[in-house]
Amino acid sequence: MPRLFPLPSAMRHAPAVDAWFAARPAALSALGRPWFEAMRGCGDDVRELLHDGHPTACVGDAAFGYVNIFSAHVNVGFFGGADLPDPAGLLSGTGKFMRHVKLRPGEAVDEAALRALIETAYHDMRRLAAGK
């Protein structure tokens, strides 16, 4: 189970997140934005902000996922990713808690598996934030 990572300044819809995507290279933004939209769509309790310079999604104020764009790839990351079931083997990273999925233009991704990671990360954090 992930740990709580509270970000109390998260809000329902942060205009800075949209501006961040608009300021990135179009091809990479187009690759990452749908996955952040998937995080936004997980529930009415999802909040967001720019944390460490990239869009971060929270359950209330508890961070569960993020998208970051680099020069040639996009990371879709999870604050409790080390504990997520990953039967498709999408997750990368060796951190104690965090993992990410690396997306590159022109490379296919198992969309169903990535969507399942996002939904599981959301539900896990929701349970943790509720104290269950």
Sequence and secondary structure as in RCSB ss.txt:
>XXXX:A:sequence
MPRLFPLPSAMRHAPAVDAWFAARPAALSALGRPWFEAMRGCGDDVRELLHDGHPTACVGDAAFGYVNIFSAHVN
VGFFGGADLPDPAGLLSGTGKFMRHVKLRPGEAVDEAALRALIETAYHDMRRLAAGK
>XXXX:A:secstr
     B TT BSS HHHHHHHHTS HHHHHHHHHHHHHHHTT TTEEEEEETTEEEEEETTEEEEEEEE SS EE
EEETTGGGS  TT   B   SS EEEEE TT    HHHHHHHHHHHHHHHHHHHTT 
